Amino acid sequence: MSSVRVPLSSLRPGSRAVVAALPPDAATADELAALRVLPGEEIEVTQVIALGGPVLIRGAGGFYAIGRGLAELLLVEP
């Protein structure tokens, strides 16, 4: 695992990463936790929708679309 943290939004399709830190907002962190997007969990970027669209990921809890704004706040270790 790398010690470099980058926003989820910077990854390309096919990239795998480990969630490093959730956004500081408690409500958002709770929503991500409900999806099993938690620190230490591995995720894979399956698709990035063009023109500011969501980032599609696969994690332990299934497939999810993460809005681009949230993907900017969600830090991962590639």
Residue pairs with C-beta under 8 A, 6 or more apart in sequence:
1 18
1 77
2 77
2 78
3 77
4 77
4 78
5 20
5 21
5 75
5 76
5 77
6 17
6 75
6 76
6 77
6 78
7 71
7 72
7 73
7 74
7 75
7 76
8 17
8 43
8 45
8 55
8 57
8 66
8 71
8 72
8 74
8 75
8 76
9 55
9 68
9 71
9 72
11 17
11 45
11 48
11 55
11 76
11 78
12 45
12 48
13 45
13 46
13 47
13 48
14 44
14 45
14 46
15 44
15 45
15 78
16 42
16 43
16 44
16 45
16 78
17 42
17 43
17 44
17 45
17 76
17 77
17 78
18 40
18 41
18 42
18 43
18 76
18 77
19 37
19 38
19 39
19 40
19 41
19 42
19 43
19 74
19 75
19 76
20 39
20 75
20 76
20 77
21 39
21 74
21 75
22 28
22 29
22 32
22 33
22 37
22 38
22 39
22 74
23 29
23 32
23 70
23 73
23 74
28 70
28 73
32 38
32 74
35 59
35 61
35 62
35 64
36 59
36 60
36 61
37 43
37 57
37 59
37 61
37 64
37 66
37 74
41 59
41 60
42 59
42 60
43 57
43 58
43 59
43 76
44 57
44 58
44 59
45 55
45 56
45 57
46 56
46 57
46 58
46 63
47 55
47 56
48 55
48 56
49 55
49 56
49 65
52 68
53 68
54 65
54 66
54 67
54 68
54 71
55 65
55 66
55 68
55 71
56 63
56 64
56 65
56 66
57 63
57 64
57 66
58 64
66 74
